[in-house]
C-alpha cells in the first residue's frame, strides 16, 4: 500500500526524522492538508491552531537537525479528545450547555505529550458530556464514520476514532468510562487501548474513567503509553509508576488460557457478522496453541439496572449544576436521562452504587481463571450516523465493554474483519488488572496474524 506521510506510523516517523528522510514540518503540513480535505465530510476536529502547530514543527525540525530530540515523540502529530484539557483552549465537553472558558493548565496526558515533543494538531469531538456510545452532540456538527459517512463513529471518543481512520496523523488520545475508546475504535476500524484504572494519570480523577491511545497500529499505542503513563501528582488515585518496557510486544500465545465471551444472557443476540468475525479471531489464538474456553455471561439484569441508574443520576446532577439557561442547551438525550433519574429515590441511587460493586466483583471472579478474555467490542455494526444508539435494550451497545471499566481491567479493541457492507468489526481483548502489557502483546500477535483486516483505509 502506498502511504502519504500523514499516514506513517509514529514509529516510522521517528525513524525517518532520525535519518532526515522527512521533517516534522512536512508531516504536520501533510496532516493539516489531510484534515482540510476530509473535515468538510468527517467533522472529527472542533479546534485547530495550524500556526502554533507549524511553529512547534519548525522547533522540532531544528532539534532533529542537531540530533537532539527532546523526547520519544518529538515531532509526531497527535490529537486529543476535547475533554483532555490543554492550556488556553476551552473544554466544551461536546455540549452547547458548557460555558467556553479557556483551560488554565494542561491535563497530565497533554503535559506528558508536550514534554515528549509531540505536536498537538487538533482537539477531537465527543457527544454531550461523553454520555453516549455514539456521535451526536449539541455543540458540534455531526461527526461521521470515514468508512461510510452515513454510519456512526461510536462514542464518546467519536472524533478520535474518526481522525485515526481518516489519517489525521498516527496518535490520538481518547477517554473511556464504559467503552468510549473501544466502541469508536471498533466502529472506525482502528486500535484502541483502555489501560488499567490509574495507569495513566487523569485530572480531575473520576471513577472508571481512563485515558488511552487510539492508533492504527499496536506499536504506536505502546509508544504513546510509554509517554502518557508518566506520573502526575494531581491524580491522587493513580497507580504507582511502573517502568514497563512498553516496546516488548513479542509474545506467542501458546499455552495462554483464553475465555471466549460471545453469547449474552439478554433478549438480544450479537449480530451474525460480528459473531462470525470474533469466532474466526478466537480460532487464530486456538491455532497458535492458546487454550480457548467458552465463558458464560455473568452480567445480571440487576447489574445493568445499577449502571443505568448510576449514570442517569450522574447526568441529572451535572445538569442541575448548570444555570437553567445553559442547561437548556444540552442535547435532548441528556434531558431525557435527567428526567428518568428524577424518579429515582435515594435508596435507588445507593443500590445502584452497590450493584456497580457487585458487577466489579462478578467480573473479576468470572475472568480470573483466564489470562485473557476475547469478546466482541460492540454486538452490532455501526448504526446510523445521527442515531444515539443501536436501539433495543438499554446498555446493549456497551454490554461487553463497560464491565471492564468497573473492574478496572485493561482492554483493547482491534479490527478483526469487515461486514459484507464494508464496515469494520472490533475484537475486544481484556486482561487481568495491571497486565496492560500482556493485552498489548496479545493484540500485537493478532495484528501480525490476522488477514484482510486493515490493509486499506477509507477516503482515498
C-alpha positions in Angstrom: 0.0 0.0 0.0 1.4 3.4 -0.9 1.2 5.7 2.0 1.3 9.5 2.2 3.4 10.8 5.1 0.4 11.8 7.1 -0.4 8.0 7.3 3.0 6.9 8.5 3.1 5.4 12.0 4.7 7.3 14.8 7.4 4.6 14.9 8.1 5.1 11.2 8.2 8.9 11.6 10.7 8.8 14.4 12.9 6.5 12.2 12.6 8.9 9.3 13.3 12.0 11.4 16.4 10.4 12.8 17.7 9.7 9.2 16.4 13.1 7.9 14.2 11.4 5.3 11.4 13.7 6.2 10.8 16.5 8.6 8.2 17.3 11.2 7.3 20.4 9.2 6.5 18.3 6.1 4.5 15.8 8.2 2.5 18.4 10.2 1.6 20.2 6.9 0.5 16.9 5.4 -1.7 16.2 8.3 -3.3 19.6 8.1 -3.8 19.2 4.3 -5.5 15.8 5.0 -7.8 17.5 7.6 -8.6 20.2 5.1 -9.6 17.6 2.6 -11.6 15.4 4.9 -13.1 17.6 7.5 -16.0 19.0 5.5 -17.4 15.5 5.4 -16.0 13.8 8.6 -16.2 16.7 11.2 -13.9 14.9 13.7 -11.9 18.0 14.8 -13.5 21.0 16.5 -10.4 23.1 17.4 -7.1 23.7 15.5 -4.3 26.1 15.7 -2.3 25.5 12.5 0.1 28.3 13.1 1.1 27.1 16.6 1.4 23.5 15.2 3.7 24.7 12.5 5.8 26.7 14.9 6.2 23.6 17.1 7.1 21.6 13.9 9.8 24.0 13.0 11.3 23.8 16.5 11.2 20.0 16.4 12.8 20.0 13.0 15.7 22.2 14.3 16.2 19.7 17.2 16.3 16.7 14.8 18.8 18.5 12.6 21.0 18.8 15.7 20.2 15.2 16.6 18.8 16.4 19.9 15.2 15.2 20.1 13.5 16.3 23.3 11.6 13.1 23.8 10.2 9.9 22.5 7.6 11.6 20.3 9.4 14.7 19.1 7.7 16.0 16.0 4.9 13.4 16.0 1.4 14.8 15.3 -1.3 14.0 17.9 -4.9 14.9 18.5 -6.6 15.0 21.9 -10.2 14.4 22.8 -11.7 17.7 23.8 -12.2 16.7 27.5 -8.4 16.3 27.9 -7.6 19.9 28.8 -4.9 22.0 27.1 -3.9 25.4 28.4 -5.6 28.3 26.6 -8.3 26.1 24.9 -11.9 25.7 26.1 -13.2 22.4 27.2 -16.8 22.2 25.8 -17.4 18.6 26.7 -19.4 18.2 23.5 -22.3 20.2 24.8 -23.8 23.5 24.0 -24.6 23.8 27.7 -20.9 24.3 28.6 -19.6 27.8 29.1 -16.5 28.2 26.9 -13.7 29.1 29.3 -10.1 28.6 28.5 -8.3 25.8 30.5 -5.7 27.2 32.8 -3.4 24.2 32.6 -2.6 21.1 30.6 -4.1 17.8 31.8 -1.5 15.2 32.8 -1.6 13.3 29.4 -1.4 16.6 27.4 1.5 17.7 29.5 3.4 14.5 29.1 2.9 14.6 25.3 4.2 18.1 25.1 7.2 17.2 27.2 8.0 14.4 24.8 7.9 16.8 21.8 4.6 15.7 20.3 2.7 18.3 18.3 -1.0 18.8 19.0 -2.7 19.3 15.7 -6.3 19.3 16.9 -8.9 18.6 19.6 -11.5 16.0 18.7 -15.2 15.8 19.2 -17.5 14.0 21.6 -21.2 13.8 22.4 -22.6 15.8 25.3 -20.7 15.1 28.5 -19.4 11.8 27.0 -22.8 10.3 27.8 -23.2 8.2 24.6 -21.5 5.4 22.7 -22.4 7.5 19.7 -21.5 10.8 18.0 -24.5 13.2 18.1 -23.7 16.4 20.0 -25.5 19.7 20.8 -22.2 21.6 20.3 -20.6 20.0 17.2 -21.6 19.3 13.7 -22.3 15.6 13.4 -19.1 13.5 13.3 -19.3 10.8 10.7 -17.6 7.5 10.1 -14.9 7.7 7.4 -15.6 4.2 6.2 -19.2 5.1 5.4 -20.4 8.7 6.0 -23.9 7.5 6.7 -22.7 5.5 9.7 -21.9 6.4 13.3 -18.4 6.6 14.7 -19.4 5.3 18.1 -18.5 7.3 21.2 -17.7 9.0 23.2 -14.3 9.4 21.7 -16.1 9.9 18.4 -13.7 12.4 16.8 -10.6 10.5 17.9 -11.8 7.3 16.2 -12.7 9.1 13.0 -9.4 11.1 13.0 -7.4 7.9 13.3 -9.3 6.2 10.5 -9.2 9.3 8.2 -5.4 9.6 8.6 -5.0 12.7 10.7 -1.6 11.6 11.9 -0.7 8.5 13.9 -1.6 9.2 17.5 -4.9 10.1 19.1 -6.0 10.1 22.7 -9.5 9.3 23.9 -11.1 8.7 27.2 -13.2 5.7 28.4 -15.7 5.3 31.2 -17.8 2.5 29.7 -16.4 1.8 26.2 -15.7 5.2 24.9 -12.3 4.3 23.4 -13.1 0.8 22.4 -16.5 1.4 20.7 -15.3 4.1 18.3 -12.1 2.1 17.7 -14.3 -0.8 16.7 -16.7 1.2 14.5 -13.8 3.1 12.8 -11.5 0.0 12.3 -8.6 1.3 14.4 -6.8 0.1 17.5 -8.0 1.4 20.9 -6.5 0.7 24.3 -8.2 1.2 27.7 -5.4 0.8 30.3 -5.9 -0.4 33.8 -7.6 2.2 36.0 -5.0 4.6 37.3 -2.2 3.6 34.8 -2.5 6.9 33.0 -2.9 9.9 35.4 -6.2 11.8 34.9 -7.2 15.2 36.2 -9.6 15.5 37.7 -9.7 11.9 38.7 -13.0 10.1 38.2 -14.2 6.6 39.0 -13.9 4.2 36.0 -12.6 7.0 33.7 -9.3 6.3 31.9 -7.3 7.9 29.1 -5.7 5.8 26.4 -4.4 5.8 22.8 -6.3 5.3 19.5 -4.0 4.4 16.7 -3.7 2.4 13.5 -1.0 0.0 15.0 -0.4 -1.7 18.3 3.2 -0.4 18.2 2.0 3.2 18.2 -0.3 2.6 21.1 2.6 1.2 23.1 4.8 4.1 22.1 2.0 6.5 23.4 1.7 4.6 26.6 5.4 4.9 27.2 4.8 8.7 27.4 1.4 9.2 28.9 1.7 6.8 31.8 4.4 9.0 33.4 3.4 10.1 36.9 1.5 13.3 37.8 0.8 14.2 41.4 -2.6 15.8 40.6 -4.1 12.3 40.2 -4.3 11.2 43.8 -5.8 7.9 42.7 -3.3 6.8 40.1 -1.2 3.7 40.3 2.4 3.9 41.5 4.6 4.5 38.4 6.0 1.3 36.9 8.8 1.4 34.4 7.2 -1.0 31.9 9.1 -1.9 28.8 6.1 -1.0 26.5 8.1 -1.9 23.4 8.4 -5.6 24.5 5.4 -6.8 22.4 6.8 -10.1 21.0 4.8 -12.9 22.6 3.3 -16.1 21.3 0.0 -17.2 22.9 0.9 -20.9 23.2 -0.5 -22.2 26.5 -2.3 -19.0 27.3 -5.7 -19.5 28.8 -8.4 -17.5 27.0 -12.1 -17.1 27.8 -14.4 -16.6 24.8 -17.3 -14.4 25.9 -19.7 -14.0 23.0 -23.3 -15.0 23.9 -25.0 -12.6 26.4 -27.9 -13.6 28.7 -30.2 -11.0 27.2 -33.2 -10.6 25.0 -30.9 -9.7 22.1 -28.1 -11.5 20.4 -24.8 -10.5 18.8 -25.2 -9.6 15.1 -24.3 -12.6 12.9 -21.4 -11.0 11.1 -19.9 -9.7 14.3 -20.3 -13.2 15.9 -18.6 -14.9 12.9 -15.6 -12.4 12.9 -15.0 -12.9 16.6 -15.2 -16.7 16.3 -12.6 -16.5 13.5 -10.3 -14.4 15.7 -10.6 -16.9 18.5 -9.6 -19.7 16.1 -6.4 -17.9 15.3 -5.5 -17.9 19.0 -6.5 -21.6 19.3 -4.4 -22.5 16.2 -1.4 -20.8 17.9 -1.7 -23.1 20.9 -3.9 -21.0 23.2 -6.4 -22.8 25.4 -9.7 -21.2 24.4 -12.8 -22.0 26.5 -16.3 -20.6 26.3 -17.1 -18.1 29.1 -20.7 -17.6 30.1 -22.2 -14.2 30.6 -22.1 -13.0 34.2 -23.9 -9.7 33.9 -27.3 -9.8 35.6 -30.3 -7.6 34.8 -29.8 -6.0 38.3 -26.3 -5.1 37.5 -27.4 -3.5 34.2 -30.1 -1.6 36.1 -27.5 -0.3 38.5 -25.4 1.1 35.7 -28.4 2.8 34.2 -29.5 4.3 37.5 -26.0 5.4 38.4 -25.1 7.2 35.2 -28.5 8.8 34.6 -28.3 10.2 38.2 -24.8 11.5 37.4 -26.3 13.1 34.3 -29.1 14.7 36.4 -26.6 16.1 39.0 -24.3 17.5 36.2 -27.3 19.2 34.5 -28.6 20.6 37.8 -25.2 22.2 38.5 -25.6 24.5 35.4 -27.5 27.8 35.2 -31.0 27.0 33.8 -30.4 29.0 30.6 -27.3 27.0 29.9 -28.7 23.6 30.9 -31.5 24.2 28.4 -28.8 24.0 25.6 -27.9 20.4 26.4 -28.9 17.6 24.0 -32.4 16.1 24.4 -30.8 12.7 25.4 -29.2 14.5 28.4 -32.6 15.9 29.5 -34.3 12.6 29.0 -31.7 10.9 31.2 -32.0 13.5 33.9 -35.8 13.2 33.8 -35.6 9.4 34.2 -33.3 9.9 37.2 -35.8 12.3 38.8 -38.0 9.3 39.7 -35.2 7.5 41.5 -35.2 7.6 45.3 -32.1 8.0 47.5 -32.3 4.3 48.1 -32.4 3.6 44.4 -29.2 5.6 44.0 -27.4 3.8 46.8 -28.5 0.4 45.4 -27.1 1.5 42.0 -23.7 2.1 43.6 -23.9 -1.3 45.4 -24.8 -3.0 42.1 -21.7 -1.5 40.5 -19.6 -3.0 43.2 -21.4 -6.3 42.6 -20.6 -6.0 38.9 -16.9 -5.4 39.6 -16.7 -8.4 41.9 -18.5 -10.6 39.4 -16.3 -9.5 36.5 -13.1 -10.3 38.4 -14.5 -13.7 39.6 -15.7 -14.7 36.1 -12.5 -13.8 34.3 -9.9 -14.6 37.0 -9.2 -18.2 35.7 -8.3 -16.9 32.3 -5.2 -14.9 31.3 -7.2 -13.0 28.7 -10.8 -12.7 27.5 -11.9 -12.3 23.9 -15.3 -10.9 23.0 -17.0 -8.5 20.6 -16.5 -4.8 21.4 -19.9 -3.9 20.1 -22.6 -6.5 19.5 -23.7 -4.5 16.4 -22.3 -3.0 13.3 -22.0 0.8 13.1 -25.5 2.2 13.1 -26.9 5.4 11.5 -24.8 8.5 11.9 -27.4 10.6 13.6 -28.7 7.8 16.0 -27.8 7.9 19.7 -27.7 4.1 20.0 -28.5 0.9 18.1 -32.0 0.7 19.7 -33.4 -2.0 21.8 -32.3 -2.8 25.3 -30.5 0.0 27.3 -26.7 -0.5 27.6 -26.8 -3.0 24.8 -24.0 -1.1 22.9 -21.7 -1.2 26.0 -22.6 -4.6 27.3 -19.1 -6.1 26.5 -17.1 -3.0 27.4 -18.5 -1.3 30.5 -17.8 -4.3 32.8 -14.0 -3.8 32.4 -14.3 -0.2 33.5 -15.9 -1.2 36.7 -13.4 -4.0 37.3 -10.5 -1.6 36.3 -9.0 -4.2 34.0 -7.2 -3.3 30.8 -8.9 -4.0 27.5 -8.3 -3.2 23.8 -10.2 -3.1 20.5 -8.6 -4.3 17.4 -10.1 -4.7 13.9 -10.9 -8.4 13.2 -12.6 -8.0 9.9 -15.3 -6.3 7.9 -19.0 -6.8 7.3 -20.3 -7.6 3.8 -21.1 -3.9 3.5 -17.5 -2.9 4.3 -18.0 -1.8 7.9 -15.2 -2.6 10.5 -15.7 -5.1 13.3 -13.8 -4.9 16.6 -12.4 -7.7 18.7 -12.0 -6.9 22.4 -9.0 -8.4 24.2 -9.2 -7.9 28.0 -6.7 -8.9 30.6 -6.3 -9.1 34.4 -5.8 -5.8 36.2 -2.3 -4.4 35.8 -1.5 -6.7 32.9 -1.6 -3.8 30.4 1.5 -5.0 28.6 0.0 -8.5 28.2 -3.1 -7.1 26.5 -0.9 -5.2 24.1 1.2 -8.3 23.4 -1.9 -10.4 22.6 -3.1 -7.6 20.3 0.2 -7.5 18.6 0.1 -11.2 18.0 -3.4 -10.9 16.5 -2.4 -7.9 14.4 0.5 -9.9 12.9 -1.7 -12.9 12.3 -5.0 -11.6 11.0 -5.7 -11.5 7.3 -7.6 -8.8 5.3 -8.3 -6.5 8.3 -6.9 -3.0 7.7 -4.8 -3.4 4.6 -6.6 -0.3 3.2 -8.0 2.9 4.7 -11.1 5.0 3.8 -11.5 8.3 1.9 -8.7 7.7 -0.6 
